[in-house]
Amino acid sequence: MFLALALIAVATEAILGYPDAIYRRIGHPVSWIGGLIAWCDKAWNSATLSHEERRWRGIYVLVLLLVVGVLSGWAITAALSYFLHGAIALLVAGVVGSSLLAQRSLDAHVGAVASALETSGIEAGRRAVSMIVGRDTRVLDEAAVSRAAIESLAENFSDGVVAPLFWMAVAGLPGAISYKAVNTADSMIGHRSERHLAFGWASARFDDLVNLPASRLSAFWLVLAAALSPGLSASRAIEVLFRDAGHHRSPNAGWPEAAMAGALDIRLSGPRVYDGVEVAERWVGDGRNVLTARDIRAALDLYRAACGLQIAALAAVVTVSLMF
Protein backbone atom coordinates (compact mmCIF):
# COMPACT_ATOMS: atom_id res chain seq x y z
CA MET A 1 0.00 0.00 0.00
CA PHE A 2 2.66 2.54 1.02
CA LEU A 3 5.00 1.54 -1.82
CA ALA A 4 2.30 2.31 -4.37
CA LEU A 5 1.61 5.60 -2.61
CA ALA A 6 5.28 6.52 -2.80
CA LEU A 7 5.46 5.61 -6.50
CA ILE A 8 2.44 7.77 -7.36
CA ALA A 9 3.89 10.65 -5.33
CA VAL A 10 7.35 10.58 -6.88
CA ALA A 11 6.02 10.13 -10.41
CA THR A 12 3.56 13.00 -9.96
CA GLU A 13 6.25 15.29 -8.58
CA ALA A 14 8.64 14.35 -11.41
CA ILE A 15 6.03 15.31 -14.00
CA LEU A 16 4.32 18.30 -12.38
CA GLY A 17 6.41 19.50 -9.47
CA TYR A 18 4.50 21.84 -7.15
CA PRO A 19 2.53 24.21 -9.39
CA ASP A 20 3.16 27.90 -8.85
CA ALA A 21 -0.58 28.63 -9.02
CA ILE A 22 -1.20 26.39 -6.01
CA TYR A 23 1.73 27.90 -4.14
CA ARG A 24 0.45 31.43 -4.70
CA ARG A 25 -3.02 30.46 -3.53
CA ILE A 26 -2.37 28.28 -0.47
CA GLY A 27 1.38 28.20 0.09
CA HIS A 28 3.32 24.98 0.61
CA PRO A 29 3.30 22.33 3.36
CA VAL A 30 6.86 23.23 4.33
CA SER A 31 5.89 26.88 4.76
CA TRP A 32 2.96 25.82 6.98
CA ILE A 33 5.28 23.69 9.10
CA GLY A 34 7.79 26.52 9.17
CA GLY A 35 5.13 28.88 10.49
CA LEU A 36 4.45 26.56 13.41
CA ILE A 37 8.17 26.22 14.17
CA ALA A 38 8.69 29.99 14.00
CA TRP A 39 5.81 30.50 16.43
CA CYS A 40 7.27 27.96 18.86
CA ASP A 41 10.68 29.59 18.60
CA LYS A 42 9.24 33.02 19.35
CA ALA A 43 6.89 31.90 22.14
CA TRP A 44 9.00 29.29 23.94
CA ASN A 45 12.68 30.07 23.29
CA SER A 46 13.31 32.89 25.73
CA ALA A 47 16.85 34.09 26.36
CA THR A 48 15.99 34.42 30.06
CA LEU A 49 15.65 30.65 30.46
CA SER A 50 18.47 28.34 31.46
CA HIS A 51 20.27 26.17 28.93
CA GLU A 52 18.59 23.07 30.35
CA GLU A 53 15.11 24.58 30.24
CA ARG A 54 15.58 25.69 26.65
CA ARG A 55 16.72 22.20 25.72
CA TRP A 56 13.61 20.67 27.30
CA ARG A 57 11.40 23.13 25.47
CA GLY A 58 13.13 22.14 22.25
CA ILE A 59 12.26 18.52 23.03
CA TYR A 60 8.62 19.54 23.51
CA VAL A 61 8.68 21.23 20.10
CA LEU A 62 10.03 18.07 18.48
CA VAL A 63 7.29 15.97 20.10
CA LEU A 64 4.68 18.50 19.00
CA LEU A 65 5.91 18.37 15.41
CA LEU A 66 5.85 14.57 15.38
CA VAL A 67 2.33 14.49 16.80
CA VAL A 68 1.13 17.07 14.26
CA GLY A 69 2.81 15.15 11.44
CA VAL A 70 1.36 11.79 12.39
CA LEU A 71 -2.14 13.11 13.10
CA SER A 72 -2.35 15.25 9.97
CA GLY A 73 -1.10 12.41 7.79
CA TRP A 74 -3.55 10.00 9.38
CA ALA A 75 -6.43 12.49 9.05
CA ILE A 76 -5.75 13.08 5.34
CA THR A 77 -5.48 9.35 4.66
CA ALA A 78 -8.64 8.55 6.65
CA ALA A 79 -10.65 11.34 4.98
CA LEU A 80 -9.63 10.26 1.49
CA SER A 81 -10.42 6.62 2.25
CA TYR A 82 -13.83 7.58 3.63
CA PHE A 83 -14.96 9.83 0.79
CA LEU A 84 -13.28 8.17 -2.22
CA HIS A 85 -13.01 4.71 -3.73
CA GLY A 86 -9.86 2.79 -2.80
CA ALA A 87 -7.89 3.31 -6.02
CA ILE A 88 -8.98 6.94 -6.36
CA ALA A 89 -8.15 7.61 -2.72
CA LEU A 90 -4.68 6.18 -3.26
CA LEU A 91 -4.16 8.30 -6.36
CA VAL A 92 -5.23 11.51 -4.60
CA ALA A 93 -3.10 10.64 -1.57
CA GLY A 94 -0.14 10.21 -3.90
CA VAL A 95 -0.76 13.62 -5.45
CA VAL A 96 -0.91 15.14 -1.96
CA GLY A 97 2.28 13.30 -1.03
CA SER A 98 4.07 14.67 -4.09
CA SER A 99 4.12 18.08 -2.38
CA LEU A 100 6.55 16.64 0.18
CA LEU A 101 9.19 15.84 -2.46
CA ALA A 102 11.57 18.29 -4.15
CA GLN A 103 12.96 16.65 -7.29
CA ARG A 104 11.93 19.31 -9.78
CA SER A 105 12.43 22.34 -7.54
CA LEU A 106 15.93 21.19 -6.56
CA ASP A 107 16.79 20.66 -10.21
CA ALA A 108 15.44 24.11 -11.07
CA HIS A 109 17.27 25.95 -8.27
CA VAL A 110 20.62 24.32 -8.98
CA GLY A 111 20.16 24.72 -12.72
CA ALA A 112 19.49 28.41 -12.12
CA VAL A 113 22.99 28.77 -10.65
CA ALA A 114 24.57 27.26 -13.75
CA SER A 115 22.44 29.44 -16.03
CA ALA A 116 23.34 32.56 -14.05
CA LEU A 117 27.06 31.85 -14.31
CA GLU A 118 26.78 31.05 -18.02
CA THR A 119 24.72 34.05 -19.04
CA SER A 120 25.24 36.81 -16.49
CA GLY A 121 28.53 36.18 -14.70
CA ILE A 122 29.74 35.77 -11.16
CA GLU A 123 27.48 38.29 -9.41
CA ALA A 124 24.37 36.60 -10.78
CA GLY A 125 25.82 33.22 -9.83
CA ARG A 126 26.38 34.40 -6.26
CA ARG A 127 22.79 35.64 -6.04
CA ALA A 128 21.42 32.38 -7.42
CA VAL A 129 23.45 30.15 -5.12
CA SER A 130 22.55 32.29 -2.07
CA MET A 131 19.00 31.01 -2.52
CA ILE A 132 20.04 27.43 -1.73
CA VAL A 133 22.98 27.64 0.71
CA GLY A 134 23.48 29.22 4.12
CA ARG A 135 27.09 30.32 3.74
CA ASP A 136 28.28 33.83 2.87
CA THR A 137 28.28 33.97 -0.95
CA ARG A 138 29.45 37.57 -1.41
CA VAL A 139 33.12 36.68 -1.87
CA LEU A 140 32.78 33.35 -3.69
CA ASP A 141 34.51 32.95 -7.03
CA GLU A 142 33.08 30.80 -9.84
CA ALA A 143 34.72 27.64 -8.51
CA ALA A 144 33.30 28.17 -5.01
CA VAL A 145 29.84 29.02 -6.35
CA SER A 146 29.91 25.85 -8.44
CA ARG A 147 31.03 23.73 -5.50
CA ALA A 148 28.31 25.20 -3.29
CA ALA A 149 25.64 24.42 -5.88
CA ILE A 150 26.84 20.84 -6.32
CA GLU A 151 27.08 20.27 -2.57
CA SER A 152 23.53 21.56 -2.14
CA LEU A 153 22.37 19.27 -4.94
CA ALA A 154 23.97 16.22 -3.32
CA GLU A 155 22.78 16.98 0.21
CA ASN A 156 19.26 17.89 -0.82
CA PHE A 157 18.98 14.84 -3.02
CA SER A 158 19.14 12.94 0.26
CA ASP A 159 17.13 15.33 2.46
CA GLY A 160 14.58 16.56 -0.06
CA VAL A 161 14.02 13.57 -2.33
CA VAL A 162 15.24 10.22 -1.00
CA ALA A 163 14.40 10.71 2.68
CA PRO A 164 10.76 11.85 2.38
CA LEU A 165 10.16 9.16 -0.24
CA PHE A 166 11.74 6.54 2.02
CA TRP A 167 9.58 7.47 4.99
CA MET A 168 6.49 7.62 2.78
CA ALA A 169 7.23 4.08 1.58
CA VAL A 170 7.72 2.94 5.18
CA ALA A 171 4.92 4.81 6.98
CA GLY A 172 2.70 6.52 4.40
CA LEU A 173 1.70 10.17 4.65
CA PRO A 174 2.14 10.27 8.45
CA GLY A 175 5.76 9.19 8.03
CA ALA A 176 6.52 11.62 5.22
CA ILE A 177 4.88 14.62 6.90
CA SER A 178 6.61 13.88 10.19
CA TYR A 179 9.93 13.63 8.40
CA LYS A 180 9.42 16.98 6.66
CA ALA A 181 8.49 18.56 10.00
CA VAL A 182 11.70 17.32 11.63
CA ASN A 183 13.86 18.28 8.65
CA THR A 184 12.33 21.77 8.51
CA ALA A 185 12.92 22.20 12.24
CA ASP A 186 16.56 21.23 11.79
CA SER A 187 16.99 23.83 9.04
CA MET A 188 15.29 26.56 11.09
CA ILE A 189 16.42 25.97 14.67
CA GLY A 190 19.01 23.18 14.48
CA HIS A 191 21.95 25.58 14.46
CA ARG A 192 24.82 25.95 16.90
CA SER A 193 24.08 29.62 17.42
CA GLU A 194 23.66 31.09 20.87
CA ARG A 195 19.88 31.24 20.39
CA HIS A 196 19.38 27.74 19.07
CA LEU A 197 22.19 25.63 20.53
CA ALA A 198 19.93 24.30 23.30
CA PHE A 199 16.48 24.89 21.82
CA GLY A 200 17.27 23.18 18.51
CA TRP A 201 19.38 20.37 19.95
CA ALA A 202 16.63 17.73 19.91
CA SER A 203 15.50 18.56 16.37
CA ALA A 204 19.06 18.50 15.05
CA ARG A 205 19.91 15.17 16.66
CA PHE A 206 16.63 13.54 15.62
CA ASP A 207 17.09 14.83 12.07
CA ASP A 208 20.50 13.12 11.99
CA LEU A 209 18.82 9.88 13.02
CA VAL A 210 15.92 9.90 10.56
CA ASN A 211 18.21 10.89 7.67
CA LEU A 212 20.67 8.06 8.30
CA PRO A 213 19.04 5.43 6.02
CA ALA A 214 18.30 7.89 3.20
CA SER A 215 21.82 9.31 3.13
CA ARG A 216 23.25 5.84 2.53
CA LEU A 217 20.55 5.06 -0.01
CA SER A 218 21.14 8.32 -1.88
CA ALA A 219 24.84 7.48 -2.13
CA PHE A 220 23.90 4.08 -3.54
CA TRP A 221 21.71 5.66 -6.24
CA LEU A 222 24.50 8.07 -7.19
CA VAL A 223 27.06 5.27 -7.43
CA LEU A 224 24.70 3.18 -9.54
CA ALA A 225 23.92 6.18 -11.75
CA ALA A 226 27.66 6.77 -12.21
CA ALA A 227 28.08 3.14 -13.28
CA LEU A 228 25.50 3.67 -16.02
CA SER A 229 26.75 7.11 -17.13
CA PRO A 230 29.49 7.34 -19.79
CA GLY A 231 32.59 9.14 -18.58
CA LEU A 232 31.82 8.72 -14.89
CA SER A 233 33.40 6.26 -12.47
CA ALA A 234 31.43 4.18 -9.99
CA SER A 235 34.62 2.65 -8.61
CA ARG A 236 36.07 6.08 -7.86
CA ALA A 237 32.77 7.10 -6.29
CA ILE A 238 32.91 4.07 -3.99
CA GLU A 239 36.54 4.77 -3.10
CA VAL A 240 35.86 8.38 -2.15
CA LEU A 241 32.64 7.39 -0.39
CA PHE A 242 34.30 5.01 2.04
CA ARG A 243 37.36 7.21 2.51
CA ASP A 244 35.81 10.67 2.94
CA ALA A 245 32.13 10.40 3.89
CA GLY A 246 32.95 10.00 7.57
CA HIS A 247 35.12 13.13 7.59
CA HIS A 248 32.23 15.43 6.76
CA ARG A 249 30.86 17.77 9.42
CA SER A 250 27.47 16.07 8.98
CA PRO A 251 26.99 12.35 9.72
CA ASN A 252 24.72 12.13 6.67
CA ALA A 253 25.53 14.80 4.08
CA GLY A 254 29.00 13.37 3.54
CA TRP A 255 27.58 10.25 1.92
CA PRO A 256 25.90 11.75 -1.16
CA GLU A 257 28.56 14.47 -1.40
CA ALA A 258 31.37 11.91 -1.40
CA ALA A 259 29.61 9.71 -3.93
CA MET A 260 29.05 12.68 -6.25
CA ALA A 261 32.57 14.02 -5.80
CA GLY A 262 34.08 10.65 -6.64
CA ALA A 263 31.81 10.02 -9.61
CA LEU A 264 32.61 13.44 -11.13
CA ASP A 265 36.30 13.38 -10.08
CA ILE A 266 36.02 16.68 -8.24
CA ARG A 267 36.53 18.03 -4.72
CA LEU A 268 33.68 19.31 -2.56
CA SER A 269 33.28 20.78 0.92
CA GLY A 270 36.51 22.43 2.09
CA PRO A 271 36.78 25.83 3.85
CA ARG A 272 33.79 28.17 3.69
CA VAL A 273 32.48 31.34 5.38
CA TYR A 274 29.41 31.54 7.64
CA ASP A 275 28.37 34.92 9.08
CA GLY A 276 31.74 36.40 8.21
CA VAL A 277 33.70 33.63 9.97
CA GLU A 278 35.80 31.17 7.97
CA VAL A 279 35.10 27.58 8.93
CA ALA A 280 37.78 25.00 8.22
CA GLU A 281 36.30 21.89 6.63
CA ARG A 282 38.08 18.90 5.15
CA TRP A 283 37.87 18.31 1.44
CA VAL A 284 35.65 15.52 0.15
CA GLY A 285 37.18 13.89 -2.92
CA ASP A 286 40.62 14.34 -4.45
CA GLY A 287 39.83 15.54 -7.97
CA ARG A 288 39.57 19.03 -9.44
CA ASN A 289 38.49 21.86 -7.17
CA VAL A 290 38.44 24.61 -9.81
CA LEU A 291 34.89 24.04 -11.00
CA THR A 292 32.63 25.83 -13.49
CA ALA A 293 29.01 25.86 -14.59
CA ARG A 294 29.83 22.86 -16.78
CA ASP A 295 30.50 20.83 -13.64
CA ILE A 296 27.12 21.88 -12.23
CA ARG A 297 25.52 20.60 -15.45
CA ALA A 298 27.38 17.30 -15.11
CA ALA A 299 26.22 16.98 -11.50
CA LEU A 300 22.63 17.64 -12.57
CA ASP A 301 22.87 14.90 -15.20
CA LEU A 302 24.08 12.48 -12.52
CA TYR A 303 21.31 13.61 -10.17
CA ARG A 304 18.63 13.08 -12.82
CA ALA A 305 19.96 9.61 -13.55
CA ALA A 306 19.88 8.76 -9.84
CA CYS A 307 16.30 10.04 -9.55
CA GLY A 308 15.30 7.97 -12.56
CA LEU A 309 16.88 4.84 -11.09
CA GLN A 310 15.05 5.39 -7.82
CA ILE A 311 11.70 5.68 -9.60
CA ALA A 312 12.43 2.64 -11.77
CA ALA A 313 13.40 0.53 -8.75
CA LEU A 314 10.28 1.57 -6.86
CA ALA A 315 8.11 0.79 -9.89
CA ALA A 316 9.70 -2.64 -10.19
CA VAL A 317 9.06 -3.43 -6.52
CA VAL A 318 5.44 -2.29 -6.78
CA THR A 319 4.93 -4.35 -9.95
CA VAL A 320 6.37 -7.48 -8.34
CA SER A 321 4.27 -6.97 -5.20
CA LEU A 322 1.10 -6.70 -7.31
CA MET A 323 1.98 -9.90 -9.16
CA PHE A 324 2.27 -11.84 -5.94
Summary of the structure (lengths in Angstrom):
residues: 324
radius of gyration: 19.9
end to end distance: 13.4
largest distance: 60.8
contacts: 1155
relative contact order: 0.14
helix: 75%
strand: 4%
